[in-house]
Amino acid sequence: MKVEVVQTYQSNLPDQDDHPYRSGCWRPNHEEINAWDLEVEGEVPSDLQGVYVRNTENPLHDSLGRYHPFDGDGMLHSMFFDGQSVQYRNRFIRTDGFNAELDAGRALWGGLLERPERSEREGWGARTRLKDASSTDVVIHGGRVATSFYQCGDVYELDPKTLEQYGKAAWLSGVTPGWGVSAHTKVDEATDELLFFNYSKEAPYMHYGVVDRSGNLVHYIPIKLPGPRLPHDMGFTDNFAVLHDFPFFWDPEALKHNAHAVRFNTDLPTRFGVVPRRGQPEEVRWFEFEPTYALHVINTYEDGDDIVMDGYAQKDPTHFSLVETGCHAYRWRMNLRTGQVSEGSLEEALSEFGMINPAHAGKPYRYSWAVTSPPKFFAMNGLVKLDAETAQRQEFLLPEGMFLSESPMAPKQGSTAEDDGYVVTFVTDINANESGCWVFDARDISTGPVAKVKLPKRICVGTHSYWADVSKL
């Protein structure tokens, strides 16, 4: 194994930090490295070619008051597979907020659990005075990594092979000033378009946009909502985008006093707005369903006159851990001709963070690969493969003290079957104080990994990730 230390950062976090989301599997990394000639148990498949990149919250400085796991600085970890070798890299995302705090040597912004006035600097996005860490999501579009923040910030771009930093996306100049872009931008591999939304406490409360394969903002429209909302994801099909209005949002009376108290309004419906991908505001059609909340969409597609959207409905979104919210795979169906709707669970067992074969995004699909979670803790301890047609479920559970990350499906070079490929994930073992990247056969994850690539350092666990084939880099 060969390791190059690129940069080491000084942190003012406590030496014996006992915060549950800054210790154990969440203990942050403060060293940027490149590594190659990595040790492998098993054999990395030669037809696995591309890059697996994962974003996460990785705090450099101690918090101003209470720390929430969504407050940490963005850090990317990547594995590049070229069919012969594997390379690992990690980098902090050099956002404006990260650079400002690096210069100051301490935190300048309060976190999600603090009142906005606790921050010393103005922030970005839907909740003012909250640092835009670009730490939530990551995709690869137009040959560049693009990171984003769940409460609407700037989109930062990096090189997918080297993680060289390019700064903010040029197309942001066409976005409404002060609104930013929410996490969970969507990339359509068929058109190489990137679809996105943003939200704010100012009317019309949402926008929707499209960026073409060359990085040009080619479509951007207002989406009128009844008031400030907290959408987290969106869906798309070949011809439509689907936007979210859930009854889980800031209390309007509390907002008048600059307090951000989230309430689950069970007397209001869930609403999904369907709009042509290059449509106008007056073309949005809203469909109503039972009240719930969903952080993440699995996939959305057209079935005749129906729009079908699969995601993870929450039985009680007022909790934090995946188990306590009751996340499970769920299907919403909207008929564009009759206006009729239907909904129901794809399975009752708990799971979240579902990934699909990227070639099936926006199109009919059958399989998803998701994760399980331990009770009362925001972490991932197992893999799940779900057959949406038969509800059959495969599962691979890690031993106690081991945790993985959102696990994308990587199709084999030249594959044609939907599940002909691999599932890749970072695994952190707090018992052995080490980490690796594990590769599973996507057709049968229950047999365990076909390859384990050892990393030179133990890394913090993380959330969202992306796989891009070598042809997209």
C-alpha positions as CSV (number, residue, x, y, z in Angstrom):
1,M,0.0,0.0,0.0
2,K,1.3,3.4,-0.9
3,V,0.0,6.6,0.8
4,E,0.6,10.2,0.1
5,V,-0.5,12.7,2.7
6,V,-1.8,15.8,0.9
7,Q,-2.7,18.0,3.9
8,T,-3.4,17.7,7.6
9,Y,-5.8,20.1,9.3
10,Q,-5.6,21.4,12.9
11,S,-8.8,20.8,14.8
12,N,-10.0,22.2,18.1
13,L,-12.4,19.3,18.8
14,P,-11.9,17.8,22.3
15,D,-9.2,15.1,22.4
16,Q,-11.7,12.7,24.2
17,D,-14.8,13.7,22.4
18,D,-17.8,11.7,23.6
19,H,-20.5,13.2,21.4
20,P,-22.3,10.2,19.7
21,Y,-22.0,11.8,16.3
22,R,-18.3,12.8,16.6
23,S,-17.0,9.6,18.1
24,G,-17.2,5.9,17.3
25,C,-18.1,5.3,13.7
26,W,-18.7,9.1,13.3
27,R,-15.2,10.1,14.5
28,P,-14.1,12.7,11.9
29,N,-11.1,12.6,9.6
30,H,-8.7,15.6,9.5
31,E,-6.1,14.3,7.0
32,E,-6.4,14.4,3.2
33,I,-4.6,11.5,1.5
34,N,-4.1,9.7,-1.8
35,A,-3.6,5.9,-1.7
36,W,-2.9,3.2,-4.3
37,D,-1.6,-0.3,-4.5
38,L,-4.2,-1.1,-1.8
39,E,-4.5,-4.5,-0.1
40,V,-7.4,-6.6,-1.4
41,E,-9.1,-9.6,0.2
42,G,-10.7,-11.5,-2.7
43,E,-10.5,-10.1,-6.2
44,V,-11.8,-6.8,-7.5
45,P,-13.8,-7.6,-10.7
46,S,-12.1,-6.3,-13.9
47,D,-15.5,-5.3,-15.3
48,L,-16.0,-2.8,-12.4
49,Q,-14.8,0.4,-14.0
50,G,-15.7,3.9,-12.7
51,V,-15.7,5.9,-9.5
52,Y,-17.6,5.5,-6.2
53,V,-17.8,8.8,-4.4
54,R,-19.4,9.5,-1.0
55,N,-20.1,12.7,0.8
56,T,-20.5,13.1,4.6
57,E,-20.6,15.5,7.5
58,N,-17.0,15.7,8.9
59,P,-16.6,18.5,11.5
60,L,-13.2,20.3,11.7
61,H,-14.1,22.6,14.6
62,D,-15.9,22.3,17.9
63,S,-19.5,23.5,17.6
64,L,-21.1,26.7,18.9
65,G,-23.3,25.1,21.4
66,R,-25.2,21.8,20.5
67,Y,-23.9,19.7,17.6
68,H,-26.2,17.9,15.2
69,P,-24.8,15.3,12.8
70,F,-25.9,17.4,9.8
71,D,-23.7,20.3,10.9
72,G,-20.3,18.9,10.0
73,D,-18.1,20.1,7.1
74,G,-18.4,18.3,3.8
75,M,-15.8,15.6,3.0
76,L,-15.7,13.4,-0.1
77,H,-14.2,9.9,-0.1
78,S,-13.7,8.3,-3.5
79,M,-12.6,4.9,-4.9
80,F,-11.6,4.9,-8.6
81,F,-11.7,1.5,-10.3
82,D,-10.0,1.1,-13.7
83,G,-10.3,-2.6,-14.2
84,Q,-6.7,-3.3,-13.1
85,S,-6.2,-1.2,-9.9
86,V,-8.0,0.8,-7.3
87,Q,-7.2,4.2,-6.0
88,Y,-8.5,6.0,-2.9
89,R,-8.7,9.8,-2.1
90,N,-10.5,12.0,0.4
91,R,-10.9,15.8,0.4
92,F,-12.7,18.4,2.4
93,I,-15.1,20.5,0.2
94,R,-13.6,24.0,0.2
95,T,-16.8,25.9,0.7
96,D,-16.9,29.6,1.6
97,G,-17.9,28.6,5.1
98,F,-15.1,26.0,5.5
99,N,-12.5,28.5,4.3
100,A,-13.8,31.2,6.6
101,E,-13.7,28.9,9.7
102,L,-10.3,27.6,8.6
103,D,-8.9,31.1,8.6
104,A,-10.6,31.8,12.0
105,G,-9.5,28.5,13.5
106,R,-12.9,28.0,15.0
107,A,-16.6,27.6,14.3
108,L,-18.4,30.8,13.2
109,W,-21.9,29.4,12.6
110,G,-24.3,27.7,14.9
111,G,-25.8,24.4,13.9
112,L,-29.3,23.0,13.2
113,L,-30.1,22.8,17.0
114,E,-29.3,26.5,17.7
115,R,-31.2,29.6,17.1
116,P,-30.0,31.6,14.0
117,E,-28.7,34.5,16.1
118,R,-26.1,32.1,17.7
119,S,-24.0,32.4,14.5
120,E,-21.4,35.1,14.1
121,R,-21.8,35.2,10.3
122,E,-24.6,35.3,7.8
123,G,-25.3,32.0,6.1
124,W,-27.0,30.7,3.1
125,G,-30.2,29.0,2.1
126,A,-33.6,28.5,3.5
127,R,-32.6,28.8,7.1
128,T,-30.4,31.9,7.5
129,R,-27.2,31.9,9.6
130,L,-26.7,28.2,8.9
131,K,-23.4,27.3,7.3
132,D,-23.6,25.9,3.8
133,A,-21.3,22.9,4.2
134,S,-22.2,21.2,0.9
135,S,-22.1,18.0,2.9
136,T,-25.3,16.3,2.0
137,D,-25.5,15.0,-1.5
138,V,-23.1,14.2,-4.4
139,V,-23.7,13.4,-8.1
140,I,-21.5,13.4,-11.2
141,H,-22.7,15.5,-14.1
142,G,-20.9,16.7,-17.2
143,G,-17.7,14.9,-16.1
144,R,-17.7,16.8,-12.7
145,V,-18.5,15.9,-9.2
146,A,-21.3,18.2,-7.9
147,T,-22.0,18.5,-4.1
148,S,-25.0,20.2,-2.5
149,F,-26.5,21.0,0.9
150,Y,-30.0,19.9,2.1
151,Q,-31.1,23.4,3.2
152,C,-30.1,25.0,-0.1
153,G,-26.6,26.3,-0.7
154,D,-24.1,26.6,-3.6
155,V,-23.2,23.6,-5.8
156,Y,-19.4,22.9,-5.6
157,E,-17.6,21.0,-8.3
158,L,-14.6,18.7,-8.3
159,D,-12.7,16.4,-10.6
160,P,-14.2,12.9,-10.2
161,K,-10.7,11.2,-10.5
162,T,-8.5,13.5,-8.6
163,L,-10.9,15.5,-6.4
164,E,-9.3,18.7,-7.6
165,Q,-11.5,21.5,-6.5
166,Y,-13.2,23.7,-9.2
167,G,-15.3,25.9,-6.9
168,K,-18.9,26.9,-7.4
169,A,-20.8,25.7,-10.5
170,A,-21.0,28.5,-13.1
171,W,-24.7,27.9,-13.8
172,L,-25.6,29.1,-10.3
173,S,-25.5,32.7,-11.8
174,G,-28.9,32.0,-13.2
175,V,-30.5,30.9,-9.9
176,T,-32.5,33.4,-7.8
177,P,-30.0,35.2,-5.6
178,G,-30.1,33.9,-2.0
179,W,-32.0,30.8,-2.8
180,G,-29.3,28.3,-3.7
181,V,-29.9,24.7,-4.7
182,S,-31.2,21.9,-2.5
183,A,-29.5,18.5,-2.1
184,H,-30.8,15.7,-4.3
185,T,-30.1,17.1,-7.7
186,K,-31.0,14.4,-10.2
187,V,-28.9,13.2,-13.2
188,D,-30.7,11.5,-16.1
189,E,-28.1,9.3,-17.8
190,A,-30.2,9.1,-20.9
191,T,-30.1,12.9,-21.6
192,D,-27.1,13.9,-19.4
193,E,-29.4,16.6,-17.8
194,L,-29.3,17.6,-14.2
195,L,-32.6,18.4,-12.6
196,F,-32.9,20.4,-9.3
197,F,-35.1,22.4,-7.0
198,N,-34.7,24.9,-4.2
199,Y,-36.9,26.2,-1.4
200,S,-37.1,29.3,0.8
201,K,-39.1,31.1,3.4
202,E,-40.0,33.7,0.7
203,A,-42.8,33.3,-1.9
204,P,-43.2,31.4,-4.2
205,Y,-41.3,29.1,-1.8
206,M,-39.8,26.8,-4.5
207,H,-38.2,26.8,-7.9
208,Y,-37.4,24.0,-10.3
209,G,-34.6,23.9,-12.9
210,V,-32.7,22.0,-15.6
211,V,-29.0,22.1,-16.4
212,D,-27.9,20.6,-19.7
213,R,-25.0,18.2,-20.3
214,S,-22.7,21.2,-21.1
215,G,-23.4,22.8,-17.7
216,N,-25.8,25.5,-18.9
217,L,-29.0,26.4,-17.0
218,V,-31.6,25.9,-19.7
219,H,-34.8,26.0,-17.6
220,Y,-35.8,27.6,-14.3
221,I,-39.4,28.3,-13.1
222,P,-41.1,29.3,-9.8
223,I,-43.3,26.6,-8.1
224,K,-46.0,28.2,-5.9
225,L,-46.5,26.5,-2.5
226,P,-48.9,27.4,0.3
227,G,-46.0,28.5,2.5
228,P,-42.5,27.6,3.6
229,R,-41.9,23.9,3.3
230,L,-39.1,21.4,3.9
231,P,-38.8,19.1,0.8
232,H,-35.7,17.0,0.6
233,D,-35.9,15.1,-2.7
234,M,-37.7,15.0,-6.0
235,G,-38.5,12.5,-8.8
236,F,-38.3,12.5,-12.6
237,T,-39.4,10.4,-15.5
238,D,-38.7,10.6,-19.2
239,N,-41.1,13.5,-19.6
240,F,-41.9,14.9,-16.1
241,A,-40.5,16.1,-12.9
242,V,-42.2,15.4,-9.6
243,L,-41.9,18.0,-6.7
244,H,-42.8,17.5,-3.1
245,D,-45.0,19.3,-0.6
246,F,-45.2,17.3,2.7
247,P,-47.2,18.3,5.8
248,F,-44.0,18.3,7.8
249,F,-42.6,21.9,8.0
250,W,-41.7,24.9,10.2
251,D,-44.5,26.1,12.5
252,P,-45.8,29.4,11.0
253,E,-46.3,31.0,14.4
254,A,-42.8,30.1,15.5
255,L,-41.3,31.5,12.3
256,K,-42.8,34.9,13.2
257,H,-40.3,34.9,16.1
258,N,-37.4,33.6,14.0
259,A,-37.7,30.1,15.6
260,H,-37.6,27.0,13.4
261,A,-39.8,24.5,15.1
262,V,-40.8,21.6,12.8
263,R,-44.3,20.2,13.1
264,F,-46.0,17.2,11.5
265,N,-49.4,18.5,10.4
266,T,-51.5,15.3,10.1
267,D,-54.6,17.2,9.1
268,L,-52.9,18.2,5.9
269,P,-52.3,16.0,2.9
270,T,-49.1,15.0,1.2
271,R,-49.0,16.7,-2.2
272,F,-46.9,15.9,-5.3
273,G,-46.6,18.3,-8.2
274,V,-46.1,16.9,-11.6
275,V,-44.7,19.2,-14.3
276,P,-43.3,18.6,-17.8
277,R,-39.5,18.7,-17.6
278,R,-39.4,21.9,-19.6
279,G,-42.9,23.0,-18.4
280,Q,-44.3,26.3,-17.1
281,P,-45.7,27.1,-13.7
282,E,-49.3,26.9,-14.9
283,E,-48.7,23.3,-16.1
284,V,-48.0,21.9,-12.6
285,R,-50.7,19.4,-11.5
286,W,-51.0,18.6,-7.8
287,F,-52.0,15.2,-6.5
288,E,-53.0,14.5,-2.8
289,F,-52.1,11.5,-0.6
290,E,-52.2,10.5,3.0
291,P,-50.0,12.7,5.3
292,T,-46.5,11.4,5.7
293,Y,-42.9,12.5,5.1
294,A,-40.2,11.0,2.8
295,L,-36.6,12.0,2.7
296,H,-35.6,10.0,-0.3
297,V,-37.1,8.8,-3.6
298,I,-36.1,5.4,-5.0
299,N,-37.2,5.9,-8.5
300,T,-40.0,7.5,-10.6
301,Y,-41.3,6.4,-14.0
302,E,-44.3,6.5,-16.4
303,D,-46.7,3.5,-16.7
304,G,-49.2,4.4,-19.4
305,D,-51.1,7.4,-18.0
306,D,-49.7,6.9,-14.5
307,I,-46.8,8.5,-12.9
308,V,-45.3,6.0,-10.4
309,M,-43.0,7.2,-7.6
310,D,-41.4,4.9,-5.1
311,G,-39.7,6.2,-2.0
312,Y,-39.4,5.8,1.8
313,A,-42.6,6.9,3.7
314,Q,-42.1,7.7,7.3
315,K,-44.7,6.7,9.9
316,D,-43.5,9.3,12.4
317,P,-41.1,11.9,11.0
318,T,-40.7,13.7,14.4
319,H,-38.0,11.2,15.3
320,F,-34.4,11.1,14.0
321,S,-33.2,7.5,13.6
322,L,-34.4,5.5,10.6
323,V,-36.0,2.8,12.9
324,E,-38.0,5.3,15.0
325,T,-39.4,7.1,11.9
326,G,-40.6,3.8,10.6
327,C,-39.1,4.3,7.1
328,H,-40.2,1.7,4.6
329,A,-40.4,1.4,0.8
330,Y,-43.7,2.9,-0.5
331,R,-45.4,3.5,-3.8
332,W,-47.5,6.5,-4.9
333,R,-49.4,6.4,-8.2
334,M,-50.9,9.4,-10.1
335,N,-53.0,9.1,-13.2
336,L,-52.6,12.1,-15.5
337,R,-55.8,11.4,-17.4
338,T,-58.3,10.8,-14.7
339,G,-56.6,12.5,-11.7
340,Q,-57.0,9.3,-9.6
341,V,-54.4,8.3,-7.1
342,S,-53.4,5.2,-5.2
343,E,-50.7,4.4,-2.7
344,G,-49.4,1.6,-0.5
345,S,-46.3,-0.1,0.9
346,L,-43.9,-2.1,-1.2
347,E,-42.9,-3.8,2.0
348,E,-43.3,-3.3,5.7
349,A,-39.8,-4.1,6.7
350,L,-37.6,-1.1,7.5
351,S,-35.0,0.3,5.0
352,E,-33.8,3.6,3.5
353,F,-31.3,5.2,1.2
354,G,-32.3,3.1,-1.8
355,M,-30.2,3.0,-5.0
356,I,-31.0,1.6,-8.4
357,N,-29.2,0.7,-11.6
358,P,-28.5,4.2,-12.9
359,A,-29.5,3.3,-16.4
360,H,-33.1,2.8,-15.1
361,A,-33.4,6.2,-13.4
362,G,-36.7,7.8,-14.6
363,K,-37.7,4.5,-16.3
364,P,-39.4,1.3,-15.2
365,Y,-37.3,-0.7,-12.8
366,R,-37.5,-3.7,-10.6
367,Y,-34.6,-3.8,-8.1
368,S,-33.2,-1.4,-5.5
369,W,-30.4,-1.7,-3.0
370,A,-30.9,0.0,0.3
371,V,-29.6,-0.1,3.9
372,T,-30.8,-1.1,7.4
373,S,-30.1,0.7,10.6
374,P,-29.7,0.0,14.3
375,P,-32.4,1.3,16.7
376,K,-32.1,4.8,18.0
377,F,-28.9,5.7,16.1
378,F,-28.4,7.3,12.8
379,A,-26.1,4.8,11.1
380,M,-26.2,1.9,8.6
381,N,-25.5,-1.7,9.6
382,G,-26.8,-3.8,6.7
383,L,-27.6,-4.1,3.0
384,V,-31.0,-4.9,1.5
385,K,-32.0,-5.8,-2.1
386,L,-35.7,-5.4,-2.8
387,D,-37.6,-6.8,-5.8
388,A,-40.4,-4.3,-6.3
389,E,-42.4,-6.8,-8.4
390,T,-42.4,-9.7,-5.9
391,A,-41.5,-8.0,-2.6
392,Q,-38.7,-10.6,-2.2
393,R,-35.9,-9.2,0.0
394,Q,-32.3,-10.2,0.3
395,E,-30.3,-9.0,3.3
396,F,-26.7,-8.8,4.5
397,L,-26.2,-7.7,8.1
398,L,-22.8,-6.5,9.4
399,P,-21.5,-7.7,12.7
400,E,-21.9,-5.5,15.7
401,G,-19.6,-2.5,15.7
402,M,-19.4,-2.4,11.9
403,F,-21.2,0.2,9.7
404,L,-21.5,0.9,6.0
405,S,-22.6,3.8,3.8
406,E,-25.2,4.4,1.1
407,S,-24.3,1.7,-1.5
408,P,-24.8,2.4,-5.2
409,M,-25.3,-0.2,-7.8
410,A,-22.5,-0.3,-10.5
411,P,-23.4,-2.1,-13.7
412,K,-20.9,-4.4,-15.2
413,Q,-19.2,-3.2,-18.4
414,G,-21.5,-4.3,-21.2
415,S,-24.2,-5.6,-18.9
416,T,-27.8,-5.8,-20.1
417,A,-29.7,-7.3,-17.1
418,E,-30.9,-4.8,-14.5
419,D,-29.1,-6.5,-11.6
420,D,-26.0,-7.6,-13.5
421,G,-23.3,-5.6,-11.7
422,Y,-22.0,-4.8,-8.3
423,V,-22.8,-2.9,-5.1
424,V,-20.0,-0.9,-3.6
425,T,-19.9,0.6,-0.1
426,F,-17.4,2.0,2.5
427,V,-17.3,-0.1,5.7
428,T,-16.0,1.2,9.0
429,D,-15.1,-1.3,11.8
430,I,-14.8,0.5,15.1
431,N,-13.7,-2.8,16.8
432,A,-10.6,-3.0,14.7
433,N,-10.3,0.8,14.1
434,E,-10.1,0.3,10.3
435,S,-12.1,0.8,7.1
436,G,-12.5,-0.7,3.7
437,C,-14.4,-0.5,0.5
438,W,-16.5,-3.7,0.0
439,V,-17.8,-5.0,-3.4
440,F,-20.8,-7.2,-3.6
441,D,-22.4,-9.2,-6.4
442,A,-25.6,-7.2,-7.0
443,R,-27.6,-10.3,-7.9
444,D,-26.9,-11.9,-4.5
445,I,-25.7,-9.6,-1.7
446,S,-26.6,-12.2,0.9
447,T,-23.4,-14.2,0.1
448,G,-21.2,-11.3,1.3
449,P,-18.6,-9.3,-0.5
450,V,-16.6,-10.6,-3.4
451,A,-13.8,-8.2,-2.6
452,K,-12.7,-6.1,0.4
453,V,-10.3,-3.2,-0.4
454,K,-8.4,-2.1,2.7
455,L,-8.1,1.6,3.3
456,P,-5.0,3.2,4.8
457,K,-7.0,5.0,7.5
458,R,-10.2,4.5,9.4
459,I,-12.8,6.9,7.9
460,C,-16.0,8.4,9.3
461,V,-19.2,6.8,8.2
462,G,-21.3,8.8,5.8
463,T,-24.6,9.2,4.0
464,H,-25.0,10.0,0.3
465,S,-23.0,8.6,-2.5
466,Y,-22.9,8.1,-6.3
467,W,-21.5,5.7,-8.9
468,A,-20.4,6.9,-12.3
469,D,-19.2,4.6,-15.1
470,V,-15.8,5.4,-16.5
471,S,-17.5,6.6,-19.7
472,K,-19.1,9.5,-17.7
473,L,-15.8,10.8,-16.3
